[in-house]
């Protein structure tokens, strides 16, 4: 059953990727995808995601629903555990990997994550060596990038972050679900700036 959940998610991911020039321009679809085992690890944000009815989208319902369906089988990341980010953030911010370390699939050229934030949460300024693109699947959020004006992004909108470019994100009245892709710099986790 778990394999079916990951296969469905990968199928939806592949379909959206093939139909989205912004993602293809960021990185060609990997040709070295291999399945790998996932050791599930739960965090409080998983339950928030599963019960959130504000993740509205028109074009990405299949991928949104597949990410939600796989949530209880995922290894949820705790990148900022042990920092001074605060318990509220740790309890409400959610991220798990589809392709990459801890994900159901591996690749040497691309890592893919889902990020979920409920309404009224701020993801503080951070950076990492990997280049990154956030592609909003559902809901909306205000994206902040160093040297750029802040922008509210909705489904189908994207934010590119160059290597080591500080960036942050804030949800206001709506939650957000975003597909996050990384290329290069996989060995170094994000750090607060």
N, CA and C of each residue as an Amber inpcrd file, in Angstrom:
protein
   579
   0.8210000  -1.2100000   0.0000000   0.0000000   0.0000000   0.0000000
   0.8570000   1.2630000   0.0000000   1.9220000   1.2880000   0.8180000
   2.7800000   2.4690000   0.8780000   3.4190000   2.7510000  -0.4750000
   3.8550000   1.6920000  -1.1790000   4.4490000   1.8730000  -2.4970000
   3.4610000   2.5380000  -3.4470000   2.1910000   2.1560000  -3.3640000
   1.1660000   2.7810000  -4.2100000   1.0500000   4.2750000  -3.9490000
   1.1420000   4.6730000  -2.6850000   1.0580000   6.1010000  -2.3190000
   2.2130000   6.8710000  -2.9540000   3.4290000   6.3300000  -2.8430000
   4.5950000   7.0120000  -3.4140000   4.5510000   7.0070000  -4.9390000
   4.1060000   5.9120000  -5.5310000   4.0010000   5.8530000  -6.9950000
   2.9870000   6.8640000  -7.5090000   1.8590000   6.9840000  -6.8250000
   0.8560000   7.9830000  -7.2240000   1.4330000   9.3950000  -7.1120000
   2.1350000   9.6680000  -5.9990000   2.7340000  10.9920000  -5.8180000
   3.7650000  11.2620000  -6.9030000   4.6150000  10.2870000  -7.1930000
   5.6270000  10.4880000  -8.2280000   4.9750000  10.7070000  -9.5950000
   3.8990000   9.9910000  -9.8780000   3.1750000  10.1650000 -11.1370000
   2.6040000  11.5770000 -11.2610000   1.9890000  12.0790000 -10.2050000
   1.4470000  13.4460000 -10.2130000   2.5670000  14.4810000 -10.3330000
   3.6550000  14.2630000  -9.6040000   4.8200000  15.1440000  -9.6780000
   5.3440000  15.1910000 -11.1180000   5.4890000  14.0330000 -11.7350000
   6.0070000  13.9600000 -13.1050000   5.0900000  14.6840000 -14.0880000
   3.7790000  14.5150000 -13.9010000   2.7960000  15.1620000 -14.7790000
   2.8920000  16.6840000 -14.6750000   2.9440000  17.2040000 -13.4510000
   3.0520000  18.6540000 -13.2620000   4.3830000  19.1600000 -13.8050000
   5.4530000  18.4310000 -13.5530000   6.7760000  18.8330000 -14.0380000
   6.7780000  18.9530000 -15.5640000   6.2190000  17.9640000 -16.2390000
   6.1960000  17.9420000 -17.7070000   5.3710000  19.0820000 -18.2830000
   4.3920000  19.5740000 -17.5240000   3.5000000  20.6280000 -18.0120000
   3.9120000  22.0270000 -17.5590000   5.0550000  22.1570000 -16.8590000
   5.4230000  23.4290000 -16.2380000   6.8060000  23.8820000 -16.6970000
   6.8710000  24.7940000 -17.6590000   8.1680000  25.2700000 -18.1490000
   9.0700000  25.8490000 -17.0570000   8.4970000  26.5080000 -16.0460000
   9.3240000  27.0790000 -14.9680000  10.1480000  25.9990000 -14.2780000
   9.5710000  24.8280000 -14.0830000  10.2860000  23.7310000 -13.4300000
  11.3190000  23.1270000 -14.3700000  10.9460000  22.9360000 -15.6280000
  11.8730000  22.3790000 -16.6160000  13.0570000  23.3090000 -16.8500000
  12.8010000  24.6230000 -16.8330000  13.8890000  25.5810000 -17.0080000
  14.8480000  25.5730000 -15.8190000  14.3090000  25.3060000 -14.6430000
  15.1570000  25.2460000 -13.4490000  16.1030000  24.0550000 -13.5180000
  15.5620000  22.9050000 -13.9190000  16.3690000  21.6820000 -14.0250000
  15.6350000  20.6920000 -14.9130000  16.2930000  20.1310000 -15.9110000
  15.6260000  19.0820000 -16.6960000  15.1780000  17.9460000 -15.7830000
  14.1050000  17.2710000 -16.1860000  13.6140000  16.1620000 -15.3700000
  14.7120000  15.1180000 -15.2220000  14.9770000  14.6630000 -14.0020000
  16.0850000  13.7240000 -13.7880000  15.8740000  12.3960000 -14.5200000
  16.9650000  11.8820000 -15.0360000  16.9180000  10.5840000 -15.7220000
  17.4690000   9.4670000 -14.8420000  17.8920000   9.8150000 -13.6290000
  18.5230000   8.8340000 -12.7390000  17.6710000   8.5150000 -11.5100000
  16.3580000   8.6590000 -11.6230000  15.4550000   8.4110000 -10.4960000
  15.4660000   6.9270000 -10.1060000  15.6390000   6.6860000  -8.7970000
  15.6010000   5.3250000  -8.2650000  14.7510000   5.3200000  -7.0010000
  13.9270000   4.2830000  -6.8160000  13.1550000   4.1990000  -5.5680000
  14.0690000   3.8680000  -4.3850000  13.6750000   4.3320000  -3.2110000
  14.3990000   4.0000000  -1.9860000  13.4020000   3.9240000  -0.8340000
  13.7890000   3.2370000   0.2120000  12.9100000   3.0680000   1.3680000
  12.8020000   4.3670000   2.1530000  11.6150000   4.5960000   2.7190000
  11.3730000   5.7490000   3.5740000  11.0870000   5.2440000   4.9820000
  11.7730000   5.8110000   5.9510000  11.4960000   5.5260000   7.3550000
  10.6650000   6.6920000   7.8720000   9.3820000   6.4440000   8.0820000
   8.4640000   7.5220000   8.4530000   8.8450000   8.1550000   9.7810000
   8.6850000   9.4750000   9.8400000   8.8870000  10.2380000  11.0780000
   7.8350000  11.3380000  11.0890000   7.0320000  11.3800000  12.1310000
   5.8990000  12.2910000  12.2050000   6.2570000  13.5520000  12.9900000
   5.5870000  14.6500000  12.6450000   5.6810000  15.9070000  13.3820000
   4.2650000  16.4950000  13.4540000   4.0100000  17.4480000  14.3560000
   2.6630000  18.0110000  14.4900000   2.1010000  18.6400000  13.2120000
   2.9380000  19.1850000  12.3550000   2.4500000  19.8370000  11.1330000
   1.7470000  18.8650000  10.1880000   2.0730000  17.5700000  10.2900000
   1.4170000  16.5980000   9.4220000  -0.0910000  16.5890000   9.6460000
  -0.5170000  16.5800000  10.8900000  -1.9530000  16.5950000  11.1950000
  -2.5950000  17.9010000  10.7410000  -1.8700000  19.0070000  10.8750000
  -2.3980000  20.2920000  10.3960000  -2.6240000  20.2440000   8.8890000
  -1.6470000  19.7140000   8.1610000  -1.7730000  19.5920000   6.7110000
  -2.9800000  18.7550000   6.3340000  -3.1180000  17.6000000   6.9640000
  -4.2080000  16.6860000   6.6070000  -5.5940000  17.2810000   6.8720000
  -5.7020000  18.1860000   7.8390000  -7.0060000  18.7610000   8.1750000
  -7.2390000  20.1360000   7.5610000  -6.2540000  20.6820000   6.8720000
  -6.3500000  22.0440000   6.3370000  -7.2560000  22.0780000   5.1090000
  -8.3270000  22.8470000   5.1650000  -9.2670000  22.9810000   4.0460000
  -9.0360000  24.2820000   3.2690000  -7.9950000  25.0200000   3.6260000
  -7.7220000  26.2810000   2.9470000  -6.7130000  26.1790000   1.8180000
  -6.2620000  24.9800000   1.5100000  -5.2610000  24.8010000   0.4540000
  -5.9410000  24.7460000  -0.9100000  -6.4670000  25.8810000  -1.3100000
  -7.2250000  25.9420000  -2.5560000  -6.2970000  26.0170000  -3.7610000
  -6.7220000  25.3450000  -4.8020000  -5.9940000  25.3430000  -6.0630000
  -6.9410000  24.8740000  -7.1530000  -6.6870000  25.3140000  -8.3630000
  -7.4950000  24.8630000  -9.4910000  -6.7360000  23.8430000 -10.3360000
  -5.4820000  24.1220000 -10.5920000  -4.7200000  23.3230000 -11.5520000
  -3.8730000  22.2110000 -10.9370000  -3.7220000  22.2010000  -9.6090000
  -2.7720000  21.2740000  -8.9930000  -3.4230000  20.3910000  -7.9240000
  -4.7230000  20.1200000  -8.0760000  -5.4170000  19.3160000  -7.0610000
  -4.8340000  17.9110000  -6.9540000  -4.4680000  17.3070000  -8.0670000
  -3.9190000  15.9520000  -8.0280000  -2.6290000  15.8720000  -7.2480000
  -1.7200000  16.8070000  -7.4860000  -0.4410000  16.7970000  -6.7750000
  -0.6410000  17.1860000  -5.3120000  -1.4810000  18.1890000  -5.0570000
  -1.7850000  18.5560000  -3.6640000  -2.3070000  17.3430000  -2.9020000
  -3.3000000  16.6710000  -3.4730000  -3.9200000  15.5410000  -2.7850000
  -2.9430000  14.3750000  -2.6100000  -2.0640000  14.1730000  -3.5710000
  -1.0690000  13.0990000  -3.4680000  -0.0500000  13.3970000  -2.3660000
   0.3670000  14.6710000  -2.2400000   1.2700000  15.0360000  -1.1390000
   0.5840000  14.8190000   0.2080000  -0.6900000  15.1590000   0.3090000
  -1.4280000  14.9490000   1.5620000  -1.5620000  13.4540000   1.8530000
  -1.8760000  12.6630000   0.8420000  -2.0560000  11.2160000   1.0330000
  -0.7670000  10.5330000   1.4890000   0.3690000  11.0260000   1.0460000
   1.6510000  10.4260000   1.4210000   2.1740000  10.9300000   2.7650000
   1.5560000  11.9450000   3.3080000   2.0830000  12.6340000   4.4960000
   2.3460000  11.7010000   5.6700000   1.4460000  10.7800000   5.9520000
   1.6210000   9.9190000   7.1360000   2.6940000   8.8570000   6.9170000
   3.1770000   8.7160000   5.6930000   4.2260000   7.7360000   5.3790000
   5.5950000   8.4060000   5.2140000   5.6390000   9.7150000   5.3670000
   6.8470000  10.4910000   5.0550000   7.7810000  10.6430000   6.2510000
   9.0290000  10.9140000   5.9280000  10.0220000  11.3020000   6.9260000
  10.0090000  12.8340000   6.9670000   9.2650000  13.3860000   7.9050000
   9.1610000  14.8430000   8.0220000  10.4610000  15.3920000   8.5750000
  10.9320000  16.4470000   7.9660000  12.2140000  17.0430000   8.3220000
  12.0800000  17.9330000   9.5590000  13.1370000  17.9810000  10.3410000
  13.2100000  18.8740000  11.5010000  14.5180000  19.6590000  11.4190000
  14.6720000  20.3680000  10.3170000  15.9090000  21.0860000  10.0130000
  16.3150000  22.0510000  11.1180000  15.3520000  22.6960000  11.7420000
  15.6690000  23.7550000  12.7070000  15.5350000  23.3260000  14.1600000
  15.3310000  22.0430000  14.4140000  15.2720000  21.5490000  15.7800000
  16.6240000  21.8240000  16.4460000  16.5890000  22.3340000  17.6670000
  17.8260000  22.6550000  18.3690000  18.3070000  24.0760000  18.1350000
  17.5630000  24.8510000  17.3200000  17.8850000  26.2670000  17.1340000
  16.9330000  27.0960000  17.9940000  17.0640000  28.3990000  17.9500000
  16.1750000  29.2670000  18.7370000  14.9720000  29.7560000  17.9190000
  14.5600000  28.9850000  16.9230000  13.4560000  29.3910000  16.0410000
  12.1080000  29.4240000  16.7790000  11.9790000  28.6490000  17.8310000
  10.7530000  28.6650000  18.6260000   9.8660000  27.4580000  18.3760000
   9.1470000  27.0520000  19.4240000   8.3230000  25.8580000  19.3590000
   7.1260000  26.0220000  18.4320000   6.5570000  27.2480000  18.3540000
   5.4090000  27.4540000  17.4740000   5.7770000  27.1330000  16.0280000
   6.9340000  27.5900000  15.5840000   7.3790000  27.2800000  14.2190000
   7.5810000  25.7760000  14.0520000   8.2620000  25.1470000  14.9970000
   8.5370000  23.7130000  14.9000000   7.2460000  22.8950000  14.8660000
   6.2180000  23.3620000  15.5700000   4.9460000  22.6300000  15.6110000
   4.0980000  22.8400000  14.3690000   4.3230000  23.9410000  13.6330000
   3.3990000  24.2620000  12.5360000   4.0320000  24.2380000  11.1490000
   5.3300000  24.2860000  11.0440000   6.0040000  24.2470000   9.7400000
   6.2320000  22.7930000   9.3420000   5.9160000  22.4610000   8.0920000
   6.1060000  21.0960000   7.6370000   6.8610000  21.0050000   6.3320000
   7.7640000  20.0390000   6.2500000   8.5200000  19.7950000   5.0210000
   8.9090000  18.3230000   4.9830000   8.6520000  17.6800000   3.8360000
   9.2010000  16.3390000   3.6450000   9.6920000  16.1950000   2.2110000
  10.5610000  15.2180000   2.0250000  11.2570000  15.0220000   0.7620000
  10.5690000  13.9360000  -0.0670000  10.4270000  14.1930000  -1.3500000
   9.9770000  13.1840000  -2.3120000  11.1800000  12.5750000  -3.0230000
  12.0980000  13.4380000  -3.4870000  13.3100000  12.9850000  -4.1780000
  14.5010000  13.5500000  -3.4220000  15.3720000  12.6810000  -2.9250000
  16.5420000  13.1220000  -2.1710000  16.6550000  12.3620000  -0.8610000
  17.4940000  12.8680000   0.0540000  17.7330000  12.2130000   1.3420000
  16.4350000  12.0980000   2.1360000  16.0640000  10.8770000   2.4530000
  14.8570000  10.6380000   3.2190000  13.5950000  10.5320000   2.3900000
  13.6960000  10.7550000   1.0910000  12.5340000  10.6840000   0.2120000
  12.3360000   9.2810000  -0.3500000  11.2280000   9.0890000  -1.0350000
  10.8980000   7.7810000  -1.6180000  11.7000000   7.4850000  -2.8860000
  12.3860000   8.5200000  -3.4030000  13.1810000   8.3710000  -4.6260000
  14.4910000   9.1290000  -4.4530000  15.4990000   8.7330000  -5.2130000
  16.7880000   9.4240000  -5.1800000  17.1500000   9.9160000  -6.5760000
  17.9810000  10.9470000  -6.6000000  18.5450000  11.4910000  -7.8370000
  19.8140000  12.2440000  -7.4650000  20.7690000  12.2620000  -8.3740000
  21.9980000  13.0370000  -8.1670000  21.8810000  14.4550000  -8.7090000
  20.7900000  14.7600000  -9.4330000  20.6840000  16.0650000 -10.0880000
  19.5930000  16.9650000  -9.5230000  18.6510000  16.4010000  -8.7540000
  17.5120000  17.1850000  -8.2780000  17.0000000  16.6040000  -6.9730000
  16.7130000  17.4900000  -6.0200000  15.9730000  17.1150000  -4.8190000
  14.6250000  17.8070000  -4.9010000  13.5620000  17.1380000  -4.4350000
  12.2170000  17.7040000  -4.4670000  11.5450000  17.5100000  -3.1080000
  10.9650000  18.5790000  -2.5920000  10.3020000  18.6010000  -1.2930000
   8.9100000  19.1890000  -1.4340000   8.0940000  18.9730000  -0.4200000
   6.8760000  19.7450000  -0.2450000   7.0580000  20.5470000   1.0400000
   6.6400000  21.8100000   0.9840000   6.6270000  22.6610000   2.1720000
   5.1810000  23.0680000   2.4320000   4.7790000  22.9520000   3.6930000
   3.4390000  23.3640000   4.1280000   3.5640000  24.3410000   5.2860000
   2.7890000  25.4310000   5.2010000   2.6740000  26.3780000   6.3130000
   1.2090000  26.7620000   6.4800000   0.6700000  26.6800000   7.7060000
  -0.6890000  27.1360000   7.9500000  -0.7360000  28.6660000   7.9640000
  -1.9240000  29.2440000   8.0650000  -2.0180000  30.7060000   8.1280000
  -1.2620000  31.2730000   9.3420000  -0.7620000  32.4920000   9.1620000
  -0.1560000  33.2200000  10.2680000   1.1690000  32.6820000  10.7530000
   2.0210000  32.2530000   9.8420000   3.3250000  31.7190000  10.2230000
   4.4100000  32.4000000   9.3990000   5.5320000  32.6980000  10.0490000
   6.6710000  33.3120000   9.3580000   7.8430000  32.3340000   9.3720000
   8.3630000  32.0350000   8.1850000   9.5700000  31.2260000   8.0260000
  10.7090000  32.2240000   7.9260000  11.5390000  32.3320000   8.9700000
  12.5480000  33.4000000   9.0200000  13.5920000  33.3190000   7.8950000
  14.3340000  34.4110000   7.7770000  15.3980000  34.5000000   6.7800000
  16.3740000  33.3500000   6.9680000  16.7110000  32.7150000   5.8430000
  17.6300000  31.5870000   5.8460000  18.2950000  31.5020000   4.4770000
  19.3270000  30.7020000   4.3850000  19.9660000  30.4670000   3.0830000
  20.6020000  29.0850000   3.0720000  21.0920000  28.7160000   1.9040000
  21.7490000  27.4250000   1.7000000  22.4800000  27.4810000   0.3670000
  23.5170000  26.6580000   0.1970000  24.2590000  26.6660000  -1.0720000
  23.4330000  26.2100000  -2.2810000  22.4700000  25.3290000  -2.0720000
  21.6740000  24.8280000  -3.2020000  20.8570000  25.9530000  -3.8240000
  20.8010000  25.9630000  -5.1590000  19.8450000  26.8360000  -5.8300000
  18.4720000  26.2070000  -5.6670000  17.4530000  27.0610000  -5.6240000
  16.1380000  26.5700000  -5.2370000  15.0400000  27.3080000  -5.9860000
  13.9540000  26.5880000  -6.2310000  12.7400000  27.2290000  -6.7300000
  11.5680000  26.7300000  -5.8890000  10.7770000  27.6700000  -5.4180000
   9.4930000  27.3750000  -4.7600000   8.4180000  27.5460000  -5.8210000
   7.5710000  26.5400000  -5.9860000   6.4630000  26.5910000  -6.9270000
   5.1840000  26.3520000  -6.1320000   4.3410000  27.3740000  -6.0340000
   3.1480000  27.2840000  -5.1940000   2.1130000  26.3760000  -5.8590000
   1.6780000  25.3790000  -5.1000000   0.6550000  24.4400000  -5.5730000
  -0.7340000  24.8140000  -5.0750000  -0.8180000  25.3330000  -3.8500000
  -2.1180000  25.6290000  -3.2450000  -1.9520000  26.7270000  -2.2010000
  -3.0190000  27.4930000  -1.9880000  -2.9800000  28.5680000  -1.0200000
  -2.1610000  29.7340000  -1.5300000  -1.5810000  30.4870000  -0.6070000
  -0.7450000  31.6300000  -0.9940000   0.1690000  32.0080000   0.1620000
   1.2530000  32.7010000  -0.1800000   2.2010000  33.1900000   0.8220000
   2.9490000  34.3820000   0.2590000   3.4920000  35.1680000   1.1710000
   4.3450000  36.2960000   0.7930000   5.7920000  35.8100000   0.8350000
   6.4610000  35.9500000  -0.2960000   7.8460000  35.5110000  -0.4220000
   8.7670000  36.7240000  -0.3610000   9.8560000  36.5570000   0.3690000
  10.8370000  37.6220000   0.5550000  12.1890000  37.1010000   0.0600000
  12.8690000  37.9010000  -0.7700000  14.2120000  37.5600000  -1.2440000
  15.1020000  38.7800000  -1.0720000  16.3060000  38.5740000  -0.6070000
  17.2450000  39.6760000  -0.4630000  17.4000000  40.4080000  -1.7970000
  17.3550000  41.7410000  -1.7450000  17.5320000  42.6230000  -2.9090000
  16.3430000  42.5940000  -3.8680000  15.1880000  42.0780000  -3.4360000
  13.9830000  42.0530000  -4.2640000  12.7880000  42.4630000  -3.4190000
  11.7970000  43.0940000  -4.0240000  10.5790000  43.3930000  -3.2590000
   9.8240000  42.1010000  -2.9250000   9.1390000  42.1200000  -1.7930000
   8.3220000  40.9620000  -1.4150000   7.1690000  40.8030000  -2.3930000
   6.7380000  39.5550000  -2.5960000   5.6460000  39.2550000  -3.5170000
   4.7370000  38.1970000  -2.9130000   3.4190000  38.3780000  -3.1000000
   2.4690000  37.3390000  -2.7290000   2.3340000  36.4080000  -3.9310000
   2.6010000  35.1160000  -3.6940000   2.5350000  34.1210000  -4.7580000
   1.3730000  33.1720000  -4.5000000   0.7350000  32.7920000  -5.5980000
  -0.4290000  31.9030000  -5.5790000  -0.1540000  30.7120000  -6.4990000
  -1.0680000  29.7440000  -6.5690000  -0.8040000  28.5600000  -7.3870000
  -0.3480000  28.8940000  -8.8140000   0.7630000  28.2710000  -9.1950000
   1.3560000  28.5040000 -10.5060000   2.4590000  29.5420000 -10.5080000
   2.6140000  30.2730000  -9.3950000   3.6790000  31.2720000  -9.2790000
   4.9190000  30.6260000  -8.6720000   6.0900000  31.1970000  -8.9900000
   7.3500000  30.6230000  -8.5140000   8.2810000  31.7060000  -8.0020000
   9.1630000  31.3090000  -7.0950000  10.2010000  32.1840000  -6.5640000
  11.5350000  31.4390000  -6.6580000  12.5040000  32.0330000  -7.3590000
  13.8300000  31.4350000  -7.5110000  14.7690000  32.0400000  -6.4740000
  15.5600000  31.1900000  -5.8330000  16.5510000  31.6280000  -4.8500000
  17.9260000  31.1460000  -5.3000000  18.8100000  32.1010000  -5.5630000
  20.1720000  31.7740000  -5.9820000  20.9400000  31.1440000  -4.8180000
  22.0570000  30.5530000  -5.1130000  22.8960000  29.9500000  -4.0900000
  23.2490000  30.9810000  -3.0170000  22.9870000  30.6270000  -1.7670000
  23.2910000  31.4510000  -0.5890000  22.5560000  32.7920000  -0.5580000
  21.4830000  32.9370000  -1.3200000  20.6660000  34.1550000  -1.2830000
  19.6720000  34.0590000  -0.1240000  19.7520000  34.9470000   0.8660000
  18.7910000  34.9010000   1.9620000  17.3590000  35.0980000   1.4670000
  16.4430000  34.3180000   2.0420000  15.0380000  34.4040000   1.6760000
  14.1930000  33.9830000   2.8750000  12.9140000  34.3610000   2.8380000
  11.9800000  34.0710000   3.9210000  10.5900000  33.9500000   3.3220000
   9.6200000  33.5220000   4.1330000   8.2560000  33.3580000   3.6460000
   7.2950000  33.6030000   4.7990000   6.1530000  34.2290000   4.4870000
   5.1380000  34.5220000   5.4920000   3.7620000  34.1600000   4.9500000
   3.0020000  33.4200000   5.7480000   1.5900000  33.2290000   5.4250000
   0.7890000  34.2160000   6.2690000  -0.2810000  34.7100000   5.6910000
  -1.1430000  35.6610000   6.3950000  -2.4820000  34.9870000   6.6700000
  -3.4920000  35.2520000   5.8530000  -4.8310000  34.6950000   6.0810000
  -5.0350000  33.3120000   5.4750000  -4.0690000  32.8480000   4.7000000
  -4.2140000  31.5770000   3.9850000  -3.0060000  30.6810000   4.2590000
  -3.1990000  29.3620000   4.1790000  -2.0540000  28.4560000   4.2330000
  -1.3630000  28.4190000   2.8760000  -0.2460000  27.7190000   2.8160000
   0.4270000  27.5170000   1.5330000   0.9960000  26.1060000   1.4790000
   0.9540000  25.5180000   0.2750000   1.6920000  24.2960000  -0.0380000
   2.5210000  24.6090000  -1.2670000   3.8220000  24.3500000  -1.1760000
   4.7130000  24.6180000  -2.3030000   5.5720000  23.4020000  -2.5970000
   5.7980000  23.1910000  -3.8700000   6.7880000  22.2340000  -4.3390000
   8.1150000  22.9780000  -4.3420000   9.1280000  22.3920000  -3.7210000
  10.4430000  23.0370000  -3.6190000  11.4680000  22.1350000  -4.2800000
  12.1870000  22.6900000  -5.2430000  13.2300000  21.9430000  -5.9490000
  14.5950000  22.5270000  -5.6250000  15.5540000  21.6480000  -5.4340000
  16.9470000  22.0400000  -5.2230000  17.7980000  21.4440000  -6.3370000
  18.8150000  22.2040000  -6.7520000  19.8590000  21.6650000  -7.6200000
  21.2070000  22.0890000  -7.0420000  22.1550000  21.1880000  -7.0600000
  23.5020000  21.4240000  -6.5380000  23.4560000  21.7400000  -5.0330000
  24.5630000  21.6440000  -4.3740000  24.6650000  22.0130000  -2.9670000
  23.8180000  21.1830000  -2.0300000  23.5900000  19.9180000  -2.3610000
  22.6870000  19.0770000  -1.5760000  23.2200000  18.7550000  -0.1820000
  24.5180000  18.8020000   0.0090000  25.1170000  18.3340000   1.2600000
  24.9020000  19.2790000   2.4380000  24.5340000  20.5250000   2.1810000
  24.4230000  21.5140000   3.2500000  22.9720000  21.8990000   3.4870000
  22.5120000  21.7310000   4.7130000  21.1410000  22.0860000   5.0890000
  20.9820000  23.6040000   5.1790000  19.7440000  24.0760000   5.1400000
  19.5060000  25.5090000   5.3330000  19.9730000  25.9610000   6.7150000
  20.3900000  27.2260000   6.7920000  20.7440000  27.8170000   8.0800000
  20.0760000  29.1770000   8.1990000  19.6520000  29.4940000   9.4100000
  19.0300000  30.7910000   9.6650000  20.0750000  31.8860000   9.5050000
  19.6600000  33.0150000   8.9240000  20.6120000  34.1230000   8.7120000
  20.2310000  35.3290000   9.5410000
